[in-house]
Amino acid sequence: MIGFETDLDDLRASSAHLAAAADAAGAARDSEHQQDVPVAPPRESIFDISGLIPVDNAFGHSLGMQAVARAYENHRAKVEKMLAELHQSTLDSSRALTTVAELYERADEDSRTRLQRAAAVLDES
């Protein structure tokens, strides 16, 4: 490239690697979603019995660990959200590198065109 110290192939390869990393983050997010644990809804009042109904999950149907199940599910949801953010930011970075490579390529083509025009003017003189 004229005037740039960046290899366009390197930029495109980096973009492809980031796209693959985004795919991996998306796959991790999707598999994390499959690990959700059903929990009973929190009790709204003393007379609300919906939170007392045991829910069958990884922490047992009758072990009385609904608070643990709820804490696990809350943590799992946060991890899933962070993986979704990682996926989106990595995908955005990949697209940005592709755009930078395209901009550099256009700038390089413009520089070559100007250089050829200047050379043609000098040859005519």
N, C-alpha and C positions, 0 to 999 in steps of 0.2 A: 504494500500500500504506500502510496506517495504521501508523505507528511504524517503518517500515523505509525506508531510502533506497536500495533496490534495486528495479529494475524486473524483474519476473518474466520478461518477454519477453526481456530481455537475458541473464538466466541460462539460459533455455532455448536461446537462439541460441548462446551460448557453449558449451553442452553439445553442440549439434549440430555446431559447428565442431570441437570436440575429438573427437567421434565420427568425423568425416571425416578428421581427422589420424591417428586410430588406424587407420582403414582404409588410409590411405596407408602408415603404418609397417608394417602387416601385409603389404601388397602388396610393399613393398621387401624385407621379410624373405623372402617367398616367392620373389621373383626372385633374391635373393642365394643362396638354397638351390640354385637351378638352376645356379649357377656353381661348384659343387663340383668338385674335381679328384681323380680316383682316384689313390691312392698305394699303393705296396707297403708291407706291414706292416714295422715296424722289426725288425731282426734281433735275435733273442734270445741268440745265442751265435755264436762263430766258425764253428761247423759248420752253422749255420742258413742255408740258401741262399734262403729265401723273400724276403728283402729284396733279393736280387740279381736277381730276376726283373724285367725292365723292365715298367713299366706304361705303356700308351698314354694320355697326357694332354696338356694344353695345353703342357707343357714338353718334349714330344717323347718318342718311344718309346725312343730309343737315345742320347739326349744325356747321360745320366748325371746328370740334375738331380733325382734323387729327394729330396734334402735341400731343394732349393728348392721342389719341389712340396709336400713335407710342411709346410714353413714357410708357404707360401701357404694351404694347406688349414687349418692351425691358425689363421691370421689370419682367414680367411673364416668359419670356425666361430665365432670370437669376435664378429665383426661381426654375424653372424646372431643370436647370443644377445643382443647389445645391442639389435638391432632388435626382437626378441621382447619384451624388457623395456620398451622404449619403447612398443610397441604396447599391452602390458598396462597400463602406468601411465597412458597417455593415455586408454584405455578406462575405467579406474577413475575418473579425474578427471572424465570426461564423465558417468558414472553419479552421481558425488558431486554435481556441479552440479545434475543433475536432482532428486536427493533434497533438496538445499537449497531449490530452487525449490518443491518440494511441501511442505516443512516451513514455508516462509515463507507459502505460500498458506493452509495450514491455520491458522497463527497469525493471519493477517490475517482469516480467516473467524471465528475465535474472538473476535478483538477487535471485529469488527463486531457479532457477536451480543451480546456484553456491553454494547457501546455502545447498541444498540437496546433491550436490557432496561432499562438505566439510564435511557434517555430515556422509556421507557414508565412507569417508576416515578415519574419527575418529573412526567409529564403527569397521572398519577392524583392527585398531591398538590395 
